[in-house]
Each structure stands twice: as C-alpha cells, then as structure tokens.
Amino acid sequence: MPSVTIFQAITIGIVEGLTEFLPISSTGHMILTSSFLQVDPKDIEFTKLFEVCIQLGAIMAVVVGYRKKFLRQGMDFYKKLLIAVSPALVLGFLLNKKIDALLESNLTVAWTMLIGGVALLFVDNLFRNPNQNEAEKVTPKQALTIGFWQVLAMVPGMSRSACTIVGGMQQKLTRKAAAEFSFFLAVPTMCAATGYKLLKAAKNDVSLIISPDHLTLLLVGNVVAFITAMLAIKTFIGFLNSHGFRVFGIYRVIMGLIVLGLIYSGRL
C-alpha cells in the first residue's frame, strides 16, 4: 500500500492544476504541499514521480482548450516547438540527478520563490512596446531563445510558466502571445518529462507505476489537475493582460518569506 492517500493526491492535484500555468511555480507549490501534508518520506520515490506525472493532466487541459489552434497549425509551428523544447530536453537529461536532488529541498523552493517574485515586480516595466501579438508567428530564433529561458525553470520554484512568458516578452511578444506560446511549449516539455520519469521508474522499480494503488493515485491526481487547470487557463490570460505580473510577484515574495520563516524556525 502506498503511503500517499487519496486526499493527499486530490489536494496536490488541485495545487498542480491551479498553479501550472501561473508564474508562481507549480513544482514548488507541490513540494511545499507534500511537506505540509506530511507525505510519508518512505514513499518519496513515488511522491516525486507523482508530482511530475500529474502535470500531464494539466497539460491535457491545454490540448483540449486550444485544440482548434493545435489542429490548424502546419508542420513549421511544430518544428518551432521542437526547437524551443530542445534545450530543456538536453540539459534535463544531463542534469537529471541534480534536478531530482533539488526536488527534495524546501529551502531551494523558498529562495527561488522569493528571488523570482522580486524579479516579477519589475518585468512589466522592463519589456515594453511589444510588436508581436500572435504566438503562432514566433520565429525559430525566438523559439530557441524562449527555450533557453525555460531551462531556468529546472530549478524548483522558478516556474516554467514565468520563465517562458518572460522569455517571450523579452522577444517582443505581447503578454497574451507569450502566455499562449508558453502553454503550447508546455505540451512537449511535460510529455517528455513525464515519459522519462515513467521509463526511469519502470526500469528501477516497476511497482511504482503498475501497482493498482499507485495507478489509482496517478489517475485521480491527473483528473483533478486537468479539471482545475481548465479553470485556471480560462482566467489567467485575461488577468495577465489586465494586471500584469506585479500581483504574482507580490504573492511569490510573501510566500517565499513565509516558507523561509517556517524553515528557519524549524516548523518545516
């Protein structure tokens, strides 16, 4: 029997779905949520697998929500997505062990939440006068640049969404276009990450993914993440267009300070 409960799986799934596309770090929030829920450390390998694999549920919300845009794209667009995802694929493979180690560190999450939050307070003023309003018209060079920005998100707490949207804005995309390209890029990125984790788990301990209890938890987590992500996607772009990044920056700074306080006081 896994030590992760259905309640914990649902809670982490909700957190993943709500935060995957917001610039506040879904991975960081899931790590902190697992700590607050006191997920049994004896099941740490499955917990790390679970936190990656349920991101697939959130990503499927993009596929469903943007299915018309996905279906009408030509091969050139998919080639640009492949270009954009390539830096993360290469460096993720090479640095996999170090990334796994960081996934166990609440302190890393706290500091990156705080530092990233401070950066978001100034992003709207740094990248003004965008001239590109369509994510589909990103050039190969822009796609590669955004892909290197995405690499920063390998550090838990940095936020894949924040890094890629800011990367898009640095490339003169509007906030809306940058957010949409970030959504599109999430599909191959997270599919690759999930597939790699599942293959690695099957090689090291196949029981992590084939036991009925673990499969049930993965299914529940993905379904919950899908539903909550659909709700988040519908509201995020409109909010970002109207309010920018400042609100998210303030939230991240507050969260980072709270978590640092809990860590240094010995409560987390």
N, C-alpha and C positions, 0 to 999 in steps of 0.2 A: 504493500500500500504506500502511495506517495504521501509525504508529509504536507504537501501543498493541498489546501482544502478547496472545495468548490467556491466557498465565499471569497477566499483569497484570489482565486482565479478570476472570478467575476469583477472584483474590485480592481485588480491590476489591469484587466481588460478594459474597464471603463476609463482608467487613467491613461492607458495607451491610446484609445480611440479619441479622447478629448485633446491629448497633447501632441500627437504625432505630427500634425500639420501647423501647430502653433510654434512660434520661435522661442519655446521655453524648455525644450529637451524632453522628449517622451522617455528616452532611456534613463535619463537622470531621475525623472519622476517615478519610473517603475522601480529603480533601485531603492530609492528612498521609501516608496510604498511597501516594498518587500521587507525592508528593515522595520518600519513602523508596525507592520502586520506580524512581525516576528516569525517569518517563514523559517522553518527548521533548517539550520545550516547543514544538517546531514543530507539534505536534498538539494544542495547548492548547484550541482551539475544540471539537474533538471530545471531548477529555477532559472539559471542563465539561459538554457535552451528555450524555456517557456517565454522569457522576456524578449527574445529575438523572434521566435516563430509567430507570436500573436501579432507582430507588426504586419504580417501578411494579411490578416483580417482588415486592418486599417487601410492597407494599400489597395485591397479589392474594392474599397469604397471609392477610390479614385477611378478605378477601371469602370465601375458602374456609373458613377456620377458624371464622368467625362467620356462615356462610351462613344458618343457621336463624334467627338473630336478625335478620339483614337482611331475610329474606323475610317474617317475620311482623310487621314494623313497618308502621304506617299512614303516610299522607302527612304527618301532623303531625310525625313524627320526622324525616322527610327535609327538611321545611321548616326544622326547627331546625338540622339540619346545614348547610343553605344559609345560614342566619343566621350560624352560627358561622364559616363559611369566608369570608364576605363581606369582613371587614376585611383578611385576607391577600390576597384577590384584588385589591382596590382598591389597597392600598399596594404590593403586589408589582408591579403594572403600572406604577404611578407611579415606583417606586424601582428598577426593573429594572436599569438601568445601574450604579447604585451597588452593588447586591447582587452583580452579576457581578464588579465590581472587588474586592469583599471575598472572593470565592471564590478569588482568587489569593493571598491573604495568610495565610501560616502564622502570622505574628505575631498577627493578629486571632484566629485559632483558639486559639492558646496562651493568650492573656489571657482570652478568654471561657470556655475550659475551666476555667481556674483560678478566676475570679470566680464562675462558675456552680457550681463544686464547693464553694466556701466557703458559698454560699447553701444548697446541698442539705444541708449538715451541720446546719442549723437548721430545715429545713422541717417535719420530723415534730413538733417542739415548737411550731411557730407555728400549725399548723392542727389543733387537737384537737376532739374532740366532734362528729364529722360526723353528720349526720342523714339522709343520702340514700344508699341502697345500690343504686339502680338507674340505670344510665346512660340508659336509655330514657325516664326520667321527668324529665330535665333540662328546665327551663322555657326559653322563648325568651330571657328576660333573662339567665339563667345561660349559655345557649349563646353569646350575643353577648359576654358578659364573657370567657368562655374563648377566644373568637375573637380578642379583643384581646390576650390573653396569648400566643396563638400568633404574633402579629406579631413578638414579641421574637425568635422563632426565625429570622427572616430574617437575623440576624447569624450567620455561620458559627461553630459551636462552642457556641451557646446551647442547642441541642437542642429540636426541635419537641415531642418526647415529654415532656421535662422541663417545658417551659413550659405545655403544655396540661394535664398531670396536676396540676401545682402550681396552675394556674388553677382546675381542678375542685375541688381540695381547699379552695381559698380560698372556693369557692361551697358549701362544706359537704358535698361528695361524699366518700364513703369512698375510700380509695386504690384499691380494686378498681373501683368505679364510675367514678372519674376516669380510671383507666387504660383501661377499656373505651371510654369516650366519646372518649378520645384516639385509640384505634385506629379508631373509626368516623369521626372527623373527618379522619383521615389519608387516607381514600379519596378524597373530593372534592378535598382540598387537593393531594395529589400527582398526581392525574389531571389537574387543571388546570395544575399546574406543568410536568408532562411534555408535555401537549398544546401549551402555549405555547412551550416550548423547541423542540419539533419543528417547529411552524409557523414560528418565527423562523429555524431552521436551513434549512428548505426555501426560505424567502424569500431568505436571504443566500447560502447555498451548499448547494444541494440534494444535492451529492455527500456531505455529511456523514452523510446518512441513507439514501441509496439505493444507495451502492456496496456490492457483495457483501461486501467485507471488513468494513466498518463495521456492516452488518446482522448479520453473524455475531457480531461482538463484542457488540453490543447484546443479541442473543438469548442468548448464553452468560451475560452478566452478569445478565440478568433471571432466567434459570432458576436460577442459583446463588443469587441473592438470595432468590428465592421459597423454595427448599428450606431455606436457613439461617434465614430469617425464621419459617418454620413451627415450627422447633425452638425459636427464641427466644421466640415468643409462648406456647408451651406451658409454659414455665418461669418467665416474667417475673412474671406476676401473683401466683403463689404465693410467689415470693421477695420481691416488694414487700410483700405482706401480712405476711409473717413478719419481715422485716428492715428495712423502710422504705428511706429514701433515703441513710442515712449511708454505707453501703458505696460507693454510686455517687459520693457527694461526695468521699470519700477518694480513690477512683480518679481522679476528674477533677483534683483538686488535684495528685496525684503526676504525672499525665500532663502537666498544664499546666506544672509546674515543669521536667520533663524536656525538653519541647519548647522552652521558653524558654532553658534551658541550651544546647541544641543550636543554637538560632538565634544567641544572643549569642556563642557560641564559634566561629561560622562553619561549623558542620558541617551545617547545614540551611538 
